[in-house]
Amino acid sequence: MKMLGVFIFLIGTIQCKEHLSINGPFGKSHLTVEIPSPFNCNRSIGTFSHFIRSTNVEITDLQVSLTRYLNNEEVYVSWIPSSNSCKDDFIGIYFIETPQIEPCNYLDFEFVKEGENNSTWLMINIRHQLQFRYYSRDENCNGTYQFIANSSMIEPFNYNEPIHVHLAFGDRYDQIYVSYLTNSNEIIPKCQYGFDPSSLNFQVNGSSITYQASDMCEGKANITGPQTFINPGYIHTILLEDLRPSTIYYYRVGSDEHGWSSINKFINRPSSIDDEVNLIAYGDMGVSPIQSGAKPTIDRILSRVISNNVTAVLHIGDVSYARGIAALWDAFMSQIEATTSRVPYMVGIGNHEYDHVTGGEKDPSGAPGPGGFRPEWGNYGYDSGGECAVPMVHRFHSPSNGNGLFWYSFDIGPIHILYYSTEHDFLPTSTQYVWLEKDLQSVNRSRTPWLIVGSHRPMYSSLTYKDLIKEKLQEYIEPLLYKYHVDLHLFAHIHSYERSCPVYKNTCVSDGITQVLIGMGGHDLTQGTYSDEKWSIYHDIEFGYTHIWANKTQLIFNYYHTKDDKLADQFHLNK
């Protein structure tokens, strides 16, 4: 057996923070309760320079099943276990250039259990050469982490593999945005499409964009490193036009030079009041397995998308929860790709995409002030990790009839859907309020009899806590929604499900708005105390998703639990 790291010469002091419980882009779950105590990445207060330390861990080099991988492909790491291991030995994945004396500077990590000899990693293409490394503590497991062994270099099979393929509605019924990501912008991005997978007769060219750490507002989003900003590659977008309504199209994206994606298909949205529509809606998802409900929920949604002719997915804020950790954007976009390559994924803005304190001149929404809308009665914080929605507006698309992703609207068959932002000024003097009323006023109910509004923070919730933003939404926005006879108001932010009666001013009324909290998409659940409000018809605290079916006279709303896919709540609205 090869003895590795028996005598390690430390060049300088190694001090690190705790293992990041929020980091996990390569499929590793980091629950604090599973981490031995104390669980600092470096347990010592400090170490002296040029001081020889030793560790008795014996282990062979790490073996990997693949040295070149595809996005979302599993790589198996194996080793011969040591009898002298510590309970908090760990394997990390690192940029190849990261010095071995920086054990805490990983992209992701996993603790090694006693006697364990292998580990599985779900790889994402972050366009970089990588390496697995094994670290153990010296001084009878009470000292600093020491390098023990490493794998050979691993890297993407194709740095320009077309990944993160996703769709979004354009301004018109006959338009669809198709977006994807590669490492380079040297080749013009293309989409080939047609009515048959064997005959992709049409081709459209697109454009490419990227963003840098300096484009974002503040904090760790401005810092380059494996646990902060990494180069996102280039996001390519192609606008398909002259599409027929309710028609199946097959397509692929990429280029001859860099390679093509697999052939996907989508059904263009219906355009007639006489059409039926199927929608999936939720908020607050995040990246699996950091958030244990995320992957099971998106898997359930994918099954619905494949079997139910779903027209679109509505994700109403708090999307990836990257919060300045750029690799989590890669992980999230990979997690949802099987769904987003099939149906338009229409996103709204949440606090974890947008909220920031400084850097307002970089705010893509154009909100005034260093931190945007920050009234003294609000609890708007630093929730985006400094991103201030820059990754969002580069990665996702929407119709251009409002203010980018921040507020916009679109039609699907007999439904008009409107998103507004609770992270921006919604008071009657604001630009957003003026736009909101104008859009509501313009809805032709003989053309789109159903009116659904989405926002991130809740207007109604029976969770017992003081929420002045909720009160202000009821004071200023609720009368506007009631005036224009909104049928359904969807929101998230609180991680649970709750459905109201048709309500106005906290009272059940026949012509009220059905308010539905759908923040149970995958992020940790909100386990607070819920009061017995008369307007609250049903609530629970489970991971899940909702399905909306509508024609011109009926709307059926179903809420399913992720764990068993059983129906938990249902209501009907009629015209």
N, C-alpha and C positions, 0 to 999 in steps of 0.2 A: 504494500500500500504506500502510495506517495504521501509524504508528510509535507503539508503546505501551510505556510504561515506560522511555523513553530517559533521562529524568531523574527519579529517584525520591527523594523526601524522606523519610528515615527519622526517625520520631518518637522512637524509643528503641532500646535494645539488643535484638537478636534473637539468642537463643541457644536451641538445641534439641538434643535427643538424636539418636542415629542414627535413620534411617528404621526404623520398626517392622517387623522381619522377620516378626512373628507377626500383623500386622494385615492384613486382606484381605477384609472382608465383601462387597465389591462385585465379587468375581470376579477379583481380581488376585493373582498369585503373586509372593511376595517372597523370592527365593532370594538369600542373601548373596553367593554367587559371582557373581551377575549385577550386583551393585552396584559401580560404580567405586570405587576406593580412592584417597584416603580418602572415606568415604561418609557422613559426618555430614550431617544435615539442614542444619546451619550449620557450615561448615568453619572459620570464623574463631574465635579465642579470644574475641572480643568486638568490638563496633562502638561508635563514639562517637555519642552523641545529637546530633541536629540537624546531621548531616553529609551533604552531598550526594554520592551515588554515581551511577554511570551504568552502563548495560548496552547493548550494541549489538544485542541480539536484536530483529529485526523480525518481527512476526507479527500477523495479523488476529485479531479476536475469535474465540473458540471457537464453532463452530456445533454445535447438537445436533439429532438426528433427532426427538426428542420433548421437549416441555416438561411433559407429564403422562404418567405411566407406571403400568402395573400391576405388581404384585409378580412378580418373576422375568422381567420383560420387559427386552430388551436396548435400550440407548440408544447411538447412535453419535455420537462427538465428532470433529469434523474441523477442520482449520486449514490455512493455507498455510505450509509449513515455512520456517524461516529458514536462511540460509547462515551465520549467526553463532552457532549454538546451541552449548551446552556438552554434553559427553557425559552429564552427569547432570541435564539439564533434566527436569522432571517435571510431570505433570498430576495434580492432586489433586481429590478431591470433598470439599466443605466444607458445614457449616451456613451458610446465607445470612448469618447475623449475625456469623460469625467475621471479625474484622478482616483486611484484606489484608496487614497487616504481620506476620501469624502464619502463615508458610508451612508450618510443621510441624504445625499443629493441624488436620490433615485427618482424615477418616474412613477414607480409603483413597487410594492413589496408584499411579502407574505412571510409570517412567522413559520418556522419549521418545528413541527411537533416531534416529540421524542420517538425515535425509531423510524421516522418518515424517510422515504428514499426517492420520492418523486413529487412533482408539482405540475399542474396544467395551467397554461396561460392563454387567454383569448387575445390574440394579437390584433392590433390596429395599425394601420399604415400611417405612421407619423413622419414618413419621408426622411428617415435617419438610420444610421448604423447603430445597433444596440448590442448589449451584452448582459447576461445574467451573472450575478456575483453572490457569493455566500460570505456572510459575516458572522462572527461569534465574539463574545466578550472575553477579555483577559482577566487576570487576577481572580481566578475561581468564580467567574461570571459576575464579578462586582465592578469591573473596570470598563474601559472604553471598547468600542467595537474594533475588531481587527479583521482585515481581509484574509479569507481562507482559500477561496477558489473562485474560478470564473469559467464561463462557457466560451466557446468560440464565438466570433462575431456573427450576429444574425441581422438580416436586413430585408426590406420588402422585395418580393420577386420582381415587381415593377414599380419604381418610384412614381411613375405617371399612370398607375392603374386608375381608371375612372371610378371614383367612390363617392359616397354621400349623395347618390342620385335622389332628387326630390322634385316634386311638382308643386305648382301654385297657380291660382287663377289669375288671369290678366284682366284688363279693363273691360273686355267684351266677352260675350258668350263663346266666340270662336277662337279665343286665345288661351294658351297654356304656357306658363314658364317652365322650362326644364333646366335644372341646375345640377352641377356635379363639381368635383374637386380633383385636381392633380397637383403635381409638384412644380409644374412649369407652365409658362404662358408663351412659350416659343412657337407653339402650333395653334392655328385658329381652331377653336372648339366647334364641334359639329354635332348635329342631331340628324340621324337618318330615321325616317318613319314612313308608315304606310298602313294599308288595311289588312295586310297578310304578313306574318312573320318571315316568310320566305321572299317577300317582295317589298323591301323598304325603298320605295321609288322616289321619295321626296327627301331633300336634304336642305337644312338651314344652318347657316353659320351664326356663331354667337360672339360674346365679348367676355373678357376676363378681368377680375379685380382681386385685390388682396388688401390686407391691412397690417400695420406694424404696431408694436407696443406703444410707440409715441403717438399713435392716433387715438388712444383711449385716454380716459380722463384722469386717473389717479391710481395710487396704491400699487398692489402687486401686478395689476394689469399692465403697468408701465415697465415692469422688471422682466428681463429675459432670463430664463432658467428652466430646468425640467419640471419644476413645480409651479411655475408661473407662466410667462408668455413663451411660446415656441412658434416658429414660423408656421402659419396656417396653410401654406401652399396657395394655390390660386383657385378661386371659385369662378366657374364658367357658367354662363347663363345664355340660353337660347329661347327666343320667343316664337312659338308655333302659332300660326294664324290661319284663318280660313278653314277652321275645323268644323265638322258637322256636329250638330248637337246629338247627344245620346248615342254616339258612335264609338266603336272600339278602334283604337289605334295601337299599333305595335311600334316600338322605337328602340334605338340604342344611341349612346353618346360616346364621344371619344374622337379618335383619329387613326388613320392608317399608320402614322409614325409612332404613336404612343400606345396604341391598342384601343379596343372597344369594350364597352360594358356588355353584359349579357343583354339579350333582347327582353324588354319589359313591355307591359301593355297598360293602357288606361282607357277609361270610358269618358269621353268629354261630357261636361255637365248638360243636363236638360235645359231647354229654353222656354218650354211651354207651361202655362198654368195647369194644363191637363196632365203633366208628368208627375210621377212619384219621385220622392227624394229620400235617401237614407244618409244620415249623418252620424258620426261618432264624435263625442265631445267630452272633454275633461280638462283639468289643469294640474299643475304641480307634479311633474313626473320625475325628472332627474335621471341619473345614470345608475344602472344596475351594475354590480350588486351593492354599491354603496347604499342605495335606497332599495330595499328588498322587494318592494312592490312594483318597481319600474318594469323589469324584464317580463315578469308574468303578465302584467297588464298589457304591454305592447304585443305580447304573443297572443293574448285573447283578441285584441283588436285586429291583428293580422288575420286571424281566422275569420272574423266578421267581414273584413274587407274582401277576402277571397270568396266567401260564400254568400254575402248579402248585397252585392252590387252597390257598395258604399260609394257615395258621390264625393264626400270630402271628410277630412278630420279637422275638428276645431280644437286647437290647443290654446287655452285662454290664459297664457302667462305662466311664468316660472317653468321654463322649458328644460334647459340642461343643468341648471345650478352650477355652472362652471365657476363663476365668481372669481375670475382671474386666473384659473388653472386651465390653460389653453388645451391641454391634452384631453380634458373632459369634453370639450366640444367635439373632438374627433371621435371619442367613445360614444357620445350621444348620437351624433349623426349616423354612425355605423349601426347603432342599436335600432334606429327607426327606419333604416333604408328600405327594408323589405316592404314596409307599409308606404313610405313616402314616394317610392318609385312606382306605386300603383294608383295612388289617389292624391289629389292636392292636399297639402298640409298647411292649413291656414292658422298662423300664430298671432297671438296678441302679446302685448308687453306687460310683464310683471315686475315686481320690485327687484327680483334677483337677476333680471336682465338690465335694468336701467338705473336704479337708485344710486346716486353718487353725491359727494359733498363739495368737491372742487372740480376744476377742469371744464367748466361750462362752455368755454369757447370751442371745445371738441365735441360737444353734445350733438349727435346727428339729428335730434328732433328740433333743434333751434330754440329750445326753451331758454328764456332769459335767466340771468343770474349764474353764479358759479356752480350751484347744485340743482338748478331747475326749480321746480315747485316745492317750496319748503315752508309752508305756513306754520305758525307756532302751535296750532292745534293738531298738526300732523305728526306722524312718527316715521317720516321718511328718513332713511339712514344711508348706510354705506353698503347696501345689500348686494350690489353687482360686483363687488370686489374691484371697483374702478372701471369696469368695462363700459359703463354708460351706454349700453345697447349697440356698440360698434360691431361686435361679432354678429349680433342678430341681423342688423340691416345689411350686412354683407352676405350673409348666408341664406336669408329667406326673402321672399318676394310677396307682393300684394298688389291689388289694384291701386292706381295712382290718384284716386278721387278724394283723398284726405291728406294726411301727413305721414306718408310712408307706412311703416308697420304700426305706427303709434295710434292712428285712428283712420279707419277706412270702411268701406261697405261693398257688398256684392250681392247679386241675385243668383239663386239656384232654383230653377223651376218656379213653384208657387211661393218661394220663401225669399224675403229680403233679410240679409244678415248684416249687422252693423257692429263693429268693434270700436270702443272708445278706451281711453287710458285713464286709469285712476292714479297713475304716477305723475300726471300732468295737471295743470290748472284746469279744473272743471267748473269753476264759478261762473256765474252768468256774464261777467265781463270778459271772459277768456275767449281766445280764438277757437279753442276746441268746442266750447259750448255753442258758439255761433254756428260752427260747422255741423255739430250734432243736431241742432234744431233744423237747420236747413236740409240735412239729409232725411230726417224723419218726416219733414213736411213734404218732401218730394216723392215719397213712396206712393206708388199707384196701387191701392189695395185691390182694385179690380184685376190687376196684373200679377201682383204678389200679395195674396191675402194674408199670409203669415209674416209677422215681423218679430225677429229674434235679435236681441241685443246681448253682446258679450263684453265683459270687462274683468279686471283681475280681482280687485278687492271687493269684499261683499257689501251689498246694500242691506242684506238681512242675514242674521245669524243669531241663534239662541245660545251660542257659547257665552258663558259668563265672563266678560272682561270689558274694560272701558275702551271704546273705540270711537274716537271723535270723527275719524274719516267716515265711518259708517253713518254717523249722524248727519254729517255734511252731505253725503250722497243722498240720503233721504230728504234732506232739506232742499237741495238744489236740482238734483238729477231726477229723482222719482216723479215730481210733478210733470216734468217734460216727457218722460216715458209714458206716464198715465194720459197726458193730453193727446198723445198721438197713438194711443191704444196699442202699445207694445204687448205682445202675447206672452213672451217668454224672455226672462232676463237670466243669463248664465254668468256665474262668477266663481272664483276659486279662493286662493290665498290661505284660507283655513283648510286643513287637510282632513276633511271629512265630507259627508254627503248630508244635505238637508233640503227639503222641499216644502214650500209654503202653499197655502191656499191662494186663490186669486186675491191679492192683497193690495191695499193702498193705505198709507199712513198707519201701518201696524194693525189694520182692521181688515178682516175678510169681507170682500165686497164682490158682487156678481161680475162687475166689469174691471176687476183688478188685474194686476200682473202676477203671473206665476213666477216666483223667484226660486232659483235652484242653485245651491252650492255644490260644485263639482270638483272640489280640490283634492280628491282621493286618488289621483292618477298614478301614484307610486312613491312619492316622498313620504318621509316618516309621518305617521298619523297624529293628529291633534287630539290628545287624550284629556282635554279639560272637562269642566262641568257645563252641562247644557241645561238651560232653564226650560220650564214648561210654558212656552209662549203659545197663545191661542192660535196664532197664524201658522205655527209649525205643524205640518201634517205628518211628516216622517223624517227621521234622521238616524244615521248610524255612523260608526267609526270603523270602516273597512276599506281596503283597497278596491277600486272598481273603475267602471267606465259607464258612459251612457250612450244609448242609441236612440236617435230621433227619426221616426218615419212620418212622412206627411204627403198628403195630396191636397187638392184645393179646398177640401171641406173638413178634413180630419188631420189631427196631429197626435201621434202616440209616442209617449216618452217612456223609455225603459231604462232602469238602472240595474246593472249586473255586478255581482261580487266577483272579483278576480279569482279568489281561491277555488271556487267551484263552478263559476260561470252561471250561477243560478240567478233568476230574476228576484231582486230585492224590493223594488218599488216600481210602480207604473201609474201613469195618469193619461187621460185623454182630454184633448181640447177639440171643440167643434165650431165650425162656422155656419 
